C-alpha cells in the first residue's frame, strides 16, 4: 500500500509554484499518471515532465494556492483557491 504524506503533497505544490519540472520529476513514480479536469491522461514520468515544461511555458504565472489540506483514510484532500 502506498502511504501518502501531507508534506510530500505540499512539496509537490511548492515545486509546481517554482515551475521546477526537474524537482517534480524526482518525486514522480515511473508509472505516474496525471488526469486533468477534462479527463485527459498523461502517463509516465517522462511524458509528465515534458507536459509540465510545456504548461509552465504557456502559463508563466501559474501557481497553486492551497486554502485547506487534510488527510483522511490514507487520502490527501487539497482545496485550492
Beta strands, then each sheet from edge to edge (+ up, - down):
strand 1: 33-35
strand 2: 41-43
strand 3: 66-72
strand 4: 75-80
sheet 1: 1+ 2-
sheet 2: 3+ 4-
end
